[in-house]
Amino acid sequence: MRGFNYYERIHRAFHDHPTVFKLLLVSTLSGGGVAVAFSDSNQPKTSDEFKKKKVIVLGTGWAGVSFLKNLKSSSYDVHVVSPRNYFAFTPLLPSVTNGTVEARSIVEPVRNIVNKKPFKVDFREAECYKIDPEKRKIYCRSKHNKNLGGDEEFTMDYDLLVVAMGASSNTFNTPGVEEHAFFLKEIEDAQRIRRNIVDCYERASLPNISEEEKKRIMHFVVVGGGPTGVEYAAELHDFASQDMARLYPSVKNYLKITLLEAGDHILNMFDARITKFARSKFQRDGIDVKTGAMVTKISEKEVSAKDIKTGQNLSLPYGMVLWSTGVATRPVVQEFMKQIGQGNRRVLATDEWLRVEGCDDIYALGDCATINQRSVMEDIAAIFSRADKNKNGLLDVQEFKEVIGDICNRYPQVNIYLQKGKLKSFDDLVANAQGTNKKEIDIETFKKALSEVDSQMKNLPATAQVAAQQGAYLANCFNRMEECGKYPEGPVRVRGTGHHRFEPFRYKHFGQFAPLGGEQTAAQLPGDMVNIGYSSQWLWYSVYASKLVSWRTRYLVVGDWTRRFIFGRDSSKI
C-alpha cells in the first residue's frame, strides 16, 4: 500500500509539472528493485526566451486590416489601437450619402476580424496622440463618454510598430473650409451628408422661403474633381432625379449641382477617354462642371472661387458644399516626423520595404506614408562598379543585361521606362544610348542609357488598392520570421551580395472605376483597356461585392442594391 501511494505521488507530480519533471524508470539488477529518478535537465525556459515580439498596429483602415488578415505567424504578441472599432469599405461611402447603401452594411467590427485569427490579437479603442521612437512607446487617449471615464490616457510599449493611421482631408488652409464644408472620409461624414441633403429639401419646401433662398438652399457645390467628388456628384444627381423629385415636386426645379476643379480636367488620373466622357455626361445631366476654378474662401452661405486663367472672381451661393481635394498628414504623424528629422516633408517617408526612414522598428503604410524611391543616378557609379566584374571600366552586353535586371528590381522607374513607348528590351535601351552596335559600354554610355528613367518616378496614389497591397506585403514579411532569422521584418542585407532578404514592395495596378450615375460606369483596366457604359456598371457591382471584407457585408450590400432597384432610396434622416 505504501508503495502504491509513493508511485501515485510521483505520477501526480509528473502530471502537474510536465515541463519541470521527467520521469525516468531505471531497471537495475542490483537488489532486483526499480529505482526512480527525476531529471531536471529540461529546465523551463526563461521569460526572455518565451517572450514574443510585441507588435502594435495603429489604425483599422485598409492597410491595417489587410495586415491583420494576412498575418499568419503566431510569433508575435499583436495589439491593435484605433479610435474606431470597425473597418469601413470606403469606396462605397458616396453610396451611403444618398441611401443607396446603408452605413451599417459596409462596416465590419474589428473584433469580428481578429477573433478569426488562430492566435490572440488584443484591440484597444483609443486614439494614439503621440509616438516616442526613442522609448518605444505610444501614448493613447480613449474617446468614450465622460460618464464612462472620459479621456482616459495610457501608454503602451512596442517592439515593432505598424503605423496605418490613414490621412485627413487637405484643406490647403483655405479659409472657412473647416467651419462650413463637409468631408467624405469616414462613415460619420457620409451620415452627416445624407441628413443635410434631406434637410435642404425639407427647408426649401417650407411655405415662407423666398425664391432666391430656395435657389441657394438647393445649390449643392462639390469642390474637387477626383474620383470621390465625381462619384458623389453622380450619386447626388441620381438621388435627386430618381427619388427626391417624386417626394419633393415643389422644389425639384430649383436643384443645381456644381463641380469645381482647379485643374484642367476632372478625373485627371484616368484615361483621357474617360475624362472626356465624364464631362459630356455631366453636361447632359445638368451638372455644371467648372475647371480651372480655385476656391479661395467658403463663408456660411457662399463659396468664393477664382478662375485661374482669366483671374475672374466667382461667387456661388450654396446650401451644402462638399470638400474633396486630396489628403493631408494627421497631426500625430506630423509630430512624429519632426522627432525623426522628417519635419520638412509633407508626408512620412519609408523605404521600399515600408520601414520608416531612420527607424528600424517602425513601419508605415497606407495614406499616412509614401515610399521614398531612390533615383538611379544617385547610385550610378556604384551600380556600374558592381557590374564591371573584371574591373576594366567597360561592360559587355551580357553584363549590362544582368545589372539591368537588378536595377529593375531596386528601381521600379527603370521597368516602367522599358514598358513605355518604343523601348521594349534591354537591347533597345543600349542602342538608344550609344547609337551604334558596340560590343562594350563605358560609364558615360551607361549614364546616358539611364539618364531619363528617373523622370518616371511617381508617388503611389492614396487609394484603398495601394493600402491593401501594402498591408498584405508587410504581413507576408512578418510571416517569414522563423525562416529568415533574427531580422525578418525588412531590408536586411545579406553580406557580400548587395541583395536584400525580401523583394521590395511593388504595387500592381488592377484597374479603377469611376461610377458616373445612371447605371453607367467608366472602367480603366490593366493593359490600357477602357470600357464605359452599363456593362462596366455590372462589373463594378461584382468587383466591389467580391472585395467586401466578409460574407456578412457582401450579403448586406447586395441586399441594399436589390432594395434600391425595387423600392428606391430611403429619404429618411435616420
C-alpha positions, -999 to 999 in steps of 0.1 A, spaced: 0 0 0 29 23 8 45 16 -25 13 24 -43 10 57 -26 46 65 -34 43 59 -71 9 76 -71 26 108 -57 52 105 -84 26 102 -111 7 132 -99 39 153 -97 46 144 -133 11 152 -144 10 186 -126 45 197 -138 52 181 -171 77 208 -182 97 205 -150 99 168 -142 109 140 -164 102 106 -150 129 80 -156 124 44 -148 157 27 -145 156 -11 -141 186 -24 -122 197 -59 -114 212 -50 -81 187 -55 -54 161 -66 -80 142 -34 -75 132 -4 -95 150 29 -90 130 60 -97 149 92 -105 140 127 -117 159 146 -143 156 184 -145 179 188 -175 149 201 -194 146 233 -173 118 257 -181 128 285 -205 134 319 -191 109 347 -197 131 363 -223 132 331 -243 94 328 -242 88 365 -249 73 373 -282 79 405 -301 51 429 -293 36 443 -324 13 473 -322 -9 482 -352 -22 518 -353 -54 520 -374 -82 498 -387 -84 511 -423 -74 493 -454 -37 490 -446 -41 479 -410 -69 454 -416 -51 439 -447 -21 434 -425 -41 417 -397 -60 395 -421 -28 383 -438 -7 379 -407 -4 341 -400 26 338 -378 19 332 -341 54 345 -332 41 379 -323 21 395 -295 -2 416 -316 -22 446 -303 -44 470 -323 -51 506 -313 -77 526 -332 -103 553 -324 -129 533 -343 -138 497 -336 -147 488 -371 -133 486 -407 -152 507 -433 -154 498 -470 -146 534 -480 -152 531 -518 -189 528 -511 -191 560 -489 -206 580 -518 -234 554 -520 -241 559 -482 -246 597 -487 -278 591 -507 -292 559 -492 -283 535 -519 -263 516 -493 -268 517 -456 -239 527 -434 -240 496 -413 -238 474 -444 -202 485 -453 -186 482 -418 -172 451 -401 -164 452 -364 -126 448 -358 -132 422 -332 -150 400 -357 -119 401 -379 -93 395 -352 -113 368 -335 -109 346 -366 -72 345 -362 -57 313 -348 -38 334 -322 -48 361 -298 -50 397 -310 -59 424 -285 -79 455 -296 -80 489 -278 -105 515 -289 -84 547 -283 -66 574 -302 -28 575 -304 -18 611 -299 20 606 -296 47 582 -308 80 581 -289 105 562 -310 134 566 -285 115 549 -256 95 527 -280 62 539 -265 29 552 -278 6 575 -258 -31 569 -262 -63 585 -251 -98 570 -251 -127 589 -265 -156 574 -246 -184 593 -229 -175 614 -199 -197 593 -176 -176 563 -186 -143 579 -176 -139 604 -204 -104 610 -218 -86 581 -201 -49 581 -211 -25 552 -211 9 542 -227 20 510 -245 54 497 -252 63 481 -285 90 461 -302 76 467 -337 52 494 -346 29 495 -377 16 529 -384 -15 527 -406 -35 557 -394 -47 570 -428 -49 607 -436 -72 636 -431 -87 659 -457 -64 685 -472 -80 720 -468 -49 738 -482 -55 763 -454 -85 777 -473 -105 800 -450 -139 787 -439 -134 751 -451 -132 735 -416 -162 755 -404 -186 752 -433 -177 724 -456 -185 687 -454 -159 660 -459 -162 624 -470 -136 603 -453 -155 584 -426 -188 567 -421 -199 596 -398 -192 620 -427 -214 601 -451 -242 600 -425 -240 638 -418 -241 645 -456 -272 623 -460 -290 641 -432 -280 675 -446 -292 667 -481 -327 659 -467 -325 690 -445 -320 711 -476 -351 696 -493 -372 700 -462 -362 736 -456 -367 746 -492 -402 731 -490 -413 754 -462 -440 780 -474 -423 811 -461 -390 806 -480 -383 831 -508 -375 821 -544 -339 834 -540 -334 815 -508 -348 783 -524 -322 786 -552 -294 790 -526 -306 761 -504 -309 737 -534 -275 745 -548 -250 717 -540 -214 725 -546 -187 699 -549 -151 710 -546 -126 686 -562 -129 667 -595 -112 635 -583 -129 601 -581 -146 609 -547 -160 642 -559 -172 629 -593 -188 598 -578 -206 619 -551 -219 644 -577 -232 615 -598 -248 597 -568 -264 630 -557 -279 636 -592 -294 601 -593 -308 606 -558 -324 639 -567 -338 629 -601 -349 593 -593 -362 597 -557 -363 632 -543 -381 647 -573 -410 624 -567 -411 632 -530 -405 669 -532 -420 680 -565 -423 717 -554 -386 722 -552 -372 699 -579 -367 727 -604 -345 746 -580 -319 719 -579 -284 727 -591 -252 708 -588 -218 725 -594 -185 707 -596 -154 729 -591 -120 716 -602 -87 736 -600 -71 716 -628 -78 715 -665 -98 682 -663 -118 662 -639 -106 626 -632 -70 636 -641 -56 602 -631 -79 584 -656 -75 579 -693 -84 609 -714 -113 590 -730 -129 586 -696 -123 622 -687 -140 634 -719 -170 610 -714 -175 620 -678 -176 657 -686 -200 652 -715 -223 630 -694 -224 655 -666 -233 682 -691 -262 661 -703 -273 655 -667 -273 692 -659 -242 691 -636 -222 723 -641 -185 715 -643 -161 744 -638 -125 735 -644 -96 759 -636 -116 772 -607 -97 775 -574 -117 780 -543 -103 809 -522 -129 811 -493 -160 795 -480 -184 816 -459 -216 804 -442 -237 808 -474 -212 814 -502 -183 798 -520 -157 822 -534 -136 810 -563 -112 824 -588 -108 815 -625 -71 806 -628 -68 816 -665 -88 848 -665 -84 859 -629 -122 865 -627 -137 860 -592 -167 837 -588 -194 839 -561 -216 808 -556 -244 808 -530 -249 773 -517 -270 751 -495 -243 725 -490 -207 722 -500 -186 690 -501 -148 694 -499 -129 666 -517 -95 678 -528 -69 653 -515 -54 641 -483 -32 656 -456 -10 642 -429 -26 638 -394 -11 659 -366 2 629 -346 21 618 -377 34 653 -383 48 655 -348 64 621 -352 80 632 -384 96 662 -366 111 638 -340 128 617 -366 141 645 -388 114 645 -415 97 677 -404 104 693 -438 84 667 -457 47 667 -465 42 630 -457 60 603 -438 88 587 -458 96 550 -459 120 529 -478 107 503 -503 103 477 -476 78 501 -459 102 508 -430 102 544 -418 134 560 -428 156 564 -397 136 539 -376 145 502 -378 114 491 -358 86 512 -372 67 506 -404 42 529 -421 18 521 -449 -14 534 -465 -23 571 -469 -1 582 -440 31 574 -458 49 574 -491 77 553 -504 109 573 -509 123 557 -541 159 563 -548 169 577 -582 191 556 -603 216 584 -610 223 587 -572 238 552 -573 250 551 -609 288 548 -601 282 520 -575 259 501 -599 285 503 -627 313 493 -605 295 462 -592 285 452 -627 321 456 -640 333 422 -628 367 423 -645 373 460 -635 383 471 -670 360 501 -669 337 485 -696 306 464 -696 298 438 -722 262 435 -733 257 404 -711 270 423 -680 247 452 -689 217 429 -691 224 413 -658 228 446 -640 196 460 -656 177 430 -641 189 440 -606 182 477 -613 146 469 -624 141 452 -590 156 480 -570 144 510 -591 109 505 -605 111 535 -627 135 516 -649 109 489 -655 83 515 -662 106 531 -687 112 499 -705 75 492 -708 66 526 -722 70 539 -757 92 521 -782 117 507 -757 107 471 -751 140 454 -745 174 459 -730 189 459 -765 167 489 -774 179 507 -743 216 501 -751 211 511 -788 192 542 -778 221 552 -755 251 546 -778 236 548 -813 258 520 -826 262 483 -823 292 485 -798 300 453 -780 310 471 -748 296 500 -728 316 526 -709 304 546 -679 293 576 -699 272 554 -722 258 537 -691 248 570 -676 232 581 -709 212 549 -711 197 555 -677 196 593 -675 159 596 -685 144 569 -663 143 589 -630 116 611 -646 93 581 -644 93 581 -606 59 588 -592 44 586 -558 17 559 -554 -19 572 -553 -37 574 -519 -61 546 -527 -76 516 -510 -60 493 -535 -25 505 -527 -30 504 -489 -45 468 -491 -15 456 -511 10 472 -487 -7 456 -457 -6 421 -473 30 426 -483 42 436 -448 22 407 -432 39 382 -455 73 397 -445 63 392 -408 51 357 -415 86 346 -426 102 353 -392 114 318 -385 129 311 -418 146 345 -422 163 346 -388 170 375 -365 158 403 -386 130 391 -408 109 422 -408 125 442 -435 155 452 -456 184 433 -441 213 430 -465 230 396 -470 266 404 -466 287 403 -497 259 401 -522 243 436 -520 208 420 -522 180 420 -497 163 392 -480 129 404 -493 118 418 -526 109 454 -522 72 463 -523 59 467 -558 24 479 -564 3 461 -590 -25 481 -605 -56 461 -612 -77 489 -627 -100 516 -614 -136 526 -617 -155 559 -619 -193 555 -614 -209 583 -634 -245 578 -625 -275 565 -644 -261 529 -641 -231 539 -662 -195 534 -650 -161 541 -666 -136 513 -661 -99 516 -667 -84 481 -667 -49 468 -670 -34 468 -704 -48 502 -713 -83 488 -716 -111 513 -712 -148 504 -710 -176 528 -705 -213 521 -701 -238 498 -685 -217 467 -687 -190 484 -667 -216 491 -640 -223 454 -636 -185 448 -635 -183 474 -608 -211 457 -588 -193 423 -590 -158 436 -581 -169 457 -552 -191 429 -538 -161 405 -540 -138 429 -523 -160 434 -492 -143 422 -461 -168 395 -451 -197 374 -463 -219 393 -439 -212 427 -455 -215 412 -490 -250 399 -482 -260 433 -467 -246 454 -496 -262 432 -523 -294 433 -503 -292 471 -503 -286 473 -540 -316 449 -546 -338 470 -523 -329 502 -541 -338 486 -575 -372 476 -562 -382 503 -537 -359 532 -544 -336 550 -520 -345 558 -484 -350 595 -479 -353 595 -441 -326 611 -419 -320 581 -398 
